Structure formats: structure tokens, C-alpha cells
């Protein structure tokens, strides 16, 4: 069995991924209000996407040095897309349901307020 040899390109890929994840914590995401929640933190789906994209970039760097791995790179890309769909679709469905409940509550409250002003 051949021992595992780590090349300079492998170390570069690992360092780039590690630094991108670390720097993502200190990126001033709040400068673009649409990207952050009320606490000024990056929305979870965007944070997941940020992490996955940089992991994929790390694997692409690795694949450049190891050409036989390209089928695995493409399959990983499909896995990332599947994971993204599995993460973001349920969140979207929950958000839609929550928005419907909030609209219904608001409508009920407006009817109560309008009813109380009509009684005066």
C-alpha cells in the first residue's frame, strides 16, 4: 500500500479553505443589509453556501494537482447542490408558512382595531 503523500498543492487547498472560513466570520456582512438578519449575522443559508463554495474551491485546487479525481469533483458538486436544496427548501417552506400566519394575525388585529374604533 502506497503511503499517503501530501503535496504542496494539497496544503495550499487546506490553508485556503481554512482561511476562507475564518475570514468569513470577520467579513463585514452587515454592510449589505439584505445579507444579514436582525442581529447583523449572515443569514444561515448564505453562510452554508459560503462554506460549501469554499470547500468546493479547495477540492478544485486539489483536483488540479490530481487529474484522476475530476469525476469525484463533479459528484461532490452535485452533492453540494443536493445539500443546498435539502437545507434551503425546508427553510423556505417554513418561512412561507410563518409569513402566512403573521399576515393572518395582522389582519385579525386590524379587524379588532377597526371594530373598536367603530364602536366609539
N, C-alpha and C positions, 0 to 999 in steps of 0.2 A: 504494500500500500504506500502510495506516494504521500510524503508529509505535506501538510498544508503550508504553502508559502504565501506570505503576504507581501505584495509588491508595493512600490511607492504610489501607484495609481489607486490601489485599494485603500491605503492610508489616507490619501487625498480625498477620496469619496467619503470615508468615515468622518474626517475632520470637517468637510463642507457640510454634511448633513447635521453634525453635532452643533456647529456654529450657527447654521441657519435656524435651528430650533431654539437655541439660546437667544440669538438676536431677535427672534420673533416675539420673545417676552418683553423686550425693551423697545420694540418698534412703536413709534407714536401713532398707533392706530386711531386714536381719538381725533387726530387732525382731519379725518374723513368721517364725519358723524354717522353716515349710513353704514359704516363697518362695525360700529360698536353698540353695545347695549347701554342701559341707563347708568351702569357703573363705570362706563368707559372702557370695558373689556371687549375684545374681539368676539363677535358672535360665534357660537360654538361651531356651526357648520363651516364657517370661514376658517376657523382655527384648525379644524380637521383637514380641510382642503390644503391649507398652508403646510401642515405636517406631511400629508401624503405626497404632495407635489415635490417637496424637498427630498423625501425618501426615494421617490422615483428618479429624481435627478441624480442622486447618489448611485442608484443602480445603473443608470445610463452611463455614468462615468466608469463604473466597474465594467460594464459591457464593452466599452470602447477598447479596454485592455484585454478583454476575454471574449472574442467574437463568437465563440460557440454558445454563449449564453443568450443570444438575441431572442430565441423563442420564449425563454423564461421571462425576459423583459416585457415582451408583448403580453404574455399571460398575466404578469403582475399588473400591467396597466389595466387589463380587463378586471382583475380582482379589485383594484383600487376604485374603478368606476362602479363595480357592484357594491362595494362597501359604502361608497358615497351615496348611492341610491338607497341602500338599506338604512343609512343614517339620516339622510335628509328628507326622504319621503314621509316617514312616520312623524317627524317633527313638523313638516308642512301640514299634514292632516290634523295633528293636534292643534296647531296654531289656527287653522281654519275653523275648527270646532270651537276653540276658545273665543275667537273673534265673533262667531255667531252668537254665543252665549252673552258676550259683552254687549252686542248690538240689541239683543232681546232685553237684557237688563236695563239698558239705557232707554229703550222705547217704553218699557214699563214705568220707569222713573219719570220720564217726560209725561206720560199719561196721568200719573199720580199728581205731578206738579200742576199740570193743566187743569185737572179735576178740582184741586184745592183752590186754585185762583178763580175758577168759575163759581164756586160755592160762596164766595165773598160778596 
